[in-house]
């Protein structure tokens, strides 16, 4: 299956927290969107890898994803190196996305910036035909996505552009709440984490309102670019 957009995320729930409104908006327009989670989030304070995988499946159904895969890299310990780049290159060449959305360029959690760098390097390298990869016994053809954009996560980064997600706000929240082990639940007796506090989802809404306010809509999601965006028609700008 060829994808229009592939979202690459260090952990299950990164994509939901940072860009699920954008995902839902593009799926509603008929685009094929998938998520590649790099790890199972096994170092998280709450839950287990098995729980996280079940929650990922639930969130995928809510969003209407075409595919979702998990590379099973080692949470916290994965690196932006040749071995890890090659694993992502295989997925990029498998699904041949036009656009890749990747983790923030820097963030509170070190895996986010690391994941963003790893995804970016893999996207470029995937277009080099002398890097050979084999998937299921078949040699893969080189493929480079046309654009790589980085979603904004915990830390504030001034966006290069903002997507209006107002019609898809409820879908975004529903997909986040699919990760029940991770977010606020007064009945959960596991240790509290940074993201499980009662105020964390309020912060997610406040960030979306802040981004939306910048383009005069109710809710938005911000992204940074790796190179200048060009337009063919000034009237395509909002």
N, C-alpha and C positions, 0 to 999 in steps of 0.2 A: 504493500500500500504506500502510495506517495502522500506525504503530508504537505500542507501549506505552511503550517507553523509547528515547530518543535520547541517545547519549553524544557529547558534543562535546569534541574534543581538539585542542590546538595542534599536536601532532606525531604521526605514526604511532608507535606503541608507548606513548604516554602512557596510553591506555585500558587496554592490556594490563598495564602495570606497576602501575597504581593501582586498577583496579576490574574486572578481567576475571573474578575469582571471583564478584563480584556479577552480572556479565553472565551467566555460565554458570549460576548458580543460578536466575536468572529465566527463562532460555530453557528450562531443565529443567522449569519449572513451566508452560510453554506460552505465555509472553509473547513478543511480537515485539520484538526489540532490534536497533538499528542504530547504527553509528558514523559521525560526520562528522568527518574529519580536516581541520583548517584549512589546513595546509601539507604539503609533501612532505618536510620535514625536511632541505632541501638544504644548510643551513649546518652540519649535523652533521659531526663530525670524520671519521667513517667512512662508507663506502657512497656510493651515488649515489641520486638521486630514483627512477631506474628500479628499482634494487635494493629500495629501501624500498617501492615500490608492489607488487612481487612478494611481498615478505615480508608486507605488509599482507593480501594476498589469502590467503596461507597461514594467517595467524593468524585471519582471518575464518572460514575453513572449520573450523578447530579449535574455535572458539567456537560455530559454528552461527548466525552473524548472518543476519538477514533482508536487510539492505542494508549497504553501506559506500560512502561517497562521500568524495572529496577536493576541497576548494574550490580548491586550488592557490594560496592566498594566499602572499605573499612571507615566507618564514621570517625571523624576527627583526624584520623591518620592518613587519609588518602592524600596524594600529592599531585602537583601539576608536573608530571614527568612523562617520559615516553610510553611506559607501560599503560598508564591511565589514559593518556591521549589516544592511544590506538584503540582502546575499548570504546571510547566515545565516537571515534572516526567510523568504526563499524556500524554504529547506530545511525549516524548521519548519512552514510552511504546507503544504508538499508532503506531509510524513509525519504531521503532526498528533499528535505524541507527548503522552501524559499526563504523563510525567516526563522531565526533562532532567538528565543528569549532566554536570557541567562541571569544568574544571580547578580546581585549588586557588585559593583567594582570594589567596594570596601564596606564593612559592616561590623556590628558588635560581635557577631559570631564569626570566628576566623574561617570557618568552612565556607561562608558565603562569598567572601572575596576570592578565596582559593578556587571555589567552584566556578565563579564567573571567569577567572583567568583560564582555568582548565578548559572550559567550554569554548572560550574565544580562540585559544590556540588550536584546539581540535578542529574548529570550523575552518580555519585557514588551511591547516595541514591536510584536511580531507580533500581539498582541491588539488593536491600534488599527486600526479599520477605515478610518480616513482615511489611513493609510499604504498606498499602493497598490503592489502588486507583480504582475509578469507572468512566468509561467513557460511556455515553449514556446507562446507566443501566447495563453495563457489567463489571464484575471485570477484572482487567488487570493483566497480568503476569509480573513478574519482568524482567527487561532487562537493561543491562549495556553496553554502547558502549565500543568497544575495545580500542579506542584512543580518547583523547581530545587534540586538538591543538588550540593555541591562535593566531589569526591573529594580525599583527602589524598595528596600526592606526596612529594617528597624531605624538605622541612622538616617537623618535627613540629608539628602543629596539634591541639589537643585536639578530638576528634570530638564531635559532638552525638548521633550514633548509630553503631553498629557492626553490620555484616552478618556473620553466620556463614558463612564460605566453606569450612569444613573439608572437606565432601565434594567440593569442586571445586578443591582445591589443585593437584592434578596437571594439571588442565586449564589453570589459570592459568599454571603454569610452562611447559607445552608451548606456550601461545600467546606467551609472552615469548620463548622460545627460537626461535620462528619468525623473529624478527628477528636472524638469525645474524650479520649484518654489524655489529651494534651491541654485542653482549655478549661476554663472555669466550670467546676462542678462541685458544689458544697458537699456532696455525698462521697466524693473521692477522698480516700484516706492516705493516698500516696503523698510524699513530700511535695510541698509547693515549689513551683519553678517560676522562672521569669515570665513565661507565657501563660501560666495557669492562673495568675492573679485575676481578681474580678475586674480590674481596670484595663487589662490588656486589650480586650476586644473593643473597649471604649476608645483606646488609642488607635486601633485599626480604623474605626469609623472616623475619628478626628482627622487622621492622615488623609483618608479618602475625601473628606470634606475640604481639607486644605488644598489638595490637588485639584478638586473640582472647582473650588472658588477661583483658582488661578485662570480657569478658562470659562468662568461664569456658568457653571453647571453645578448640580448638587454633589455628585460623587465623581472622582477621577482616580486614575492610576498613572503614576509618572515613570518615565523611562529615560535613560541616558543612551547616547549613541557613540559609536566608535569612529564614525566619519560623517562628514557633512551630508545632510539630507537635501536632495534636490527636488523641485516640483516643476511640472510642465505648465501649470495653470494657476495663477494667483487666486482664482476663485475656489480652488480646492482647499484653501486654508480656512480654518475656523477661527 
